[in-house]
Amino acid sequence: MRITDVKIRKLTRENRLRAVMSVTFDGELAVHDIKIIEGDGRLFVAMPSRKNGEGVFKDIAHPINRETRQYISDTLIAEYKRACESESGHTV
């Protein structure tokens, strides 16, 4: 499965949230509300989630294996950094 399109729907500095993205896989499956979060000096990808009855967030969609998770994370963080560079003219 390959990422064929990334749309950054929101660039922000709200709390630790840096971006909200929609990602298309193989031109056939779209996943919305993937977030780029800044935490402890690094960026990470948070998959779409929903709060359950106990107040705990559970992923709605997520990669099953480490390789896919790493591929998604590397690709989306690179896209986020490119967007920030384009917006401000300097490296993130």
N, C-alpha and C positions, 0 to 999 in steps of 0.2 A: 504494500500500500504506500503510495507516494502523495505528498502534498502537492496539489496542482494549482492552488490559489490561496492567497492570504489577504484578507481585508482587515485593516486596522480601523475599527469603528470609533475608537476613542483613545486619544492620548491625554493623560492626565497626571496630576500630582496629588490626587486625593489620598490622604493617609499613605499607605504603602502601594496602592494601586497605581500602575504606570500605563497600562493599556488594556483594552478589551478588543478581542479579535474574533473573526469568523474564518474558519479554515475549511477548504474543500479538499477531499481526498479522491484521487483518481477521477476527478471531474464528475463524480457521482454521489458523494456523500458530503453534506455540509454539517459542521459542528459549530455552534454559536456560543458566545459568552465564555470563551477561553480567555483567561486573564494573565497578564504579566504582573508579577508582584515583586517589590523590592524588599528583601529581608536579610538582615545580618550581613550587609555589604555585598549581596549578590542578588541577581535576578533569578526568578524561577517561574515556571508555568503552573497555573492552577486550572485544572479542568473544570467544566461547568458542574455546579453542585447545587444541592437543595438542602435546607435545614430540616432535620427530622423533628419528631415530637419531643425529643430530649434536648433539642437545641444544638445537636451535632451536625456538622455539614457532611454530606455524603455525595461522592461524585455521581453524576448522571451518566456520563460517558468517560471512559478512560482507557489508556493503552493496557494491554494484558502483559506485555513483557518489557524487560529493561531496555532492549535495543530500540523498540518502537517509542518508548517514553523518551529516550535520549535523542532520537531523531526528531521528534516533534519539538522537544525543548530547544535543541540547537537551532532548528530552522526558525522557530517563532521568535526566539531572542535575537537572532541575526536580523530578522525582518524589523523588529522593534528598534534595534540600534540604527538600522538604515533609515527608518522613518524619522528618528530623532535627529540624525545627521542632516537629512534633507530639510527638516523644519528649522533647525537652528544654525546649520552651516558648520557645525563642529562635531567631533567624535564624542560618543557617550561613554 
